[in-house]
Amino acid sequence: MRYKNFKTKRNLKGLTSLDFFVSLSIFTVFISVFLAVAQIIIKFSSDYQGNIQGSPGTAADQHKIFVGFERLINVLSQPGFARKNIISITNNKSIKCTVDPSLYWGIPGEKIIFPTGYKICLSATPSAEANLNDLIGGSKAGIYVLHAIPEQTNSRYLPLRKIFCRPKPYC
């Protein structure tokens, strides 16, 4: 009976001003501590996915690399790009891996730009490309690999590769 009287006499009208300001100050302290800790973690983390040297992030870099790979493959896989040029690129260690394949490999057309921090490499596989007369006679086309090798390997910069066949009409 006493409990019932106590409940009916209690007046519940919400927060008082004091309760509101105490809860607001606790919330403000929590948010400021959270932001301070987050800034410290970002400052000392080398794997931050944000704007590093003008780059928008790992996913955007990988997309840009694969788009560049496709543009390179469109040129390199054509019979018009001479087999001797491909062999000279894959055998010459000074131009096999480069930051500007358009310039060093003699790729015609608009310059292909890759993200900073990567070298683009072209390497041959054991499936060597036959000369044109052998290809017409039924020999197999050559298989090549394009690599994007990062200057430093971590979660921010990952190595990528793409395999392609050339010359395209014989693949």
N, C-alpha and C positions, 0 to 999 in steps of 0.2 A: 504494500500500500504506500509506503513512503517513497518507493522508487517511482511509482506512477505519478505522484504529486511533483516529484523533482523534475520529471520529464516535461510535464505540462507547463511548469513555471519557467523553463529555460527559454530565452528569447534568442532565436537564430536569425540574424539579419545580415550575415556576411562578414567580411573582413573589416577590422577596424583600420584606421589610418596607420597606426603603429605596426600592425601585422603586415599590412601592404608594404610599407617601407623596409621592414626587416627582410621580407621575402625578396623584394627588388634588390636590395643590397647583396644578399646572398647570391642571387642570380648573376649580378654584375661581377662579383668576385670570381665566381665559377667561370664565366666566359672569358674574363681577362687572363686567368691562369691557363685556361685551355689554349687561347691564342698565343700566349707567351711560349708555352711548351711546343706548340706546333711550329712556330717560327724558329725555335732553336733546332728542332729536328730537321727542318728543311735546310737550314743553314749548314749543318754538318753532314748532311746526306749527299753523297756524290751521285746517287742514283735518282735524283729528283727529275720528274717527268715534265717539268715546266719549261720555260723558255731558256734554254742553254745555248749560248752563242747564236742566237737568232733562229734556233730550230724549234718548230712547234711540238715536237715529241716523237717518241719511238714509232708509233703507228703511222704518222705522217711521213717520217723518214723512210720507213719500209715501203710505203705506197709509192713515194717518189723514186726509190731505187728500182722497184719492179716496173714502173712505167718507163724508166730509162733503159732497163734491160730489154723490154719489148721493142723500144725504138732501135736499140743496137742490134737485136736479133733480126728485125725487119731488114736491116742493111746487110749484116754479116751472112745471113742465110741465103742471100740471092746469088745466083750463078755469076752475075756481073761483078761481084766483089771477088777478085782473083784468089785462087787457092794459095798461090805463092805469098800473097799479102797475109793471109791467115797463118801460114807456116812461119813467116818472118816475125809475126807478133808473138806467137806461142813459143818460139825458140829464143827470142831476144829478151833477156832478163831485165834490161833497162826500160823496156816499154810494155812488157807483159802485164805488169801491175802499174796503174797510173791513176791519178785523180781526175785526169781529163782525157778520156778515151777518144773523144771527137778529134782532138788535136793530134795526139800521139799515134793513133791508129789510122788516121786519114779517113775518117767517116765523113762521107759527103752529106750535105744538107745542113740544117740548123744545128747549132751546138747543143749537145745533151748535157744538162746540168744535174749533178748528183749532190746529195747533202754533204756538208763538211764532215770530216772525221772518217771517211771511207776511201779505200783504194779499190778500183775496179780492175779485175784480172780476167784474162782469157786463157784457158788451158785446154789442151787436147786430151782426149781419152785414148785408150788403146785401140779403139775402133777408128783407125785412120781413114781419112778421106782418100778415095781413089781418084785418078785423073779422069778427065771428061770421057775419053774413049772407053775406059773400063766401066764407068758409070752407065754409059749407053749399052754396054755389053751385059749389064746385070750386076755389077759389083755394088757393094753397100756404100752408102753415104757416110760422111764423117760425123761423129758426135763430139760436141764441144760443151764446155761449162763456163759460164760467166759467174764470177765470184765478187761479192762486195765484202772486202776484208776491212774490219774497223781498225783504227790505229790503237784503240784500247778496247778490250773485250770486258763488258759488264752488262748489267741488265738494261742499260741505256743504249749501248751499241752492240748489236748482235750481227754475226756473220750471216750472209744470205747467199744463195746460189740459184742459178737457173740453167737447166740443161736444154740444149737445142741441137738440131740436126741441120747439116748443110751439104750440098746445095738443096734448096727447098723442093724443087721438082722431083728429086730422087729419094726423098725421105719416105 
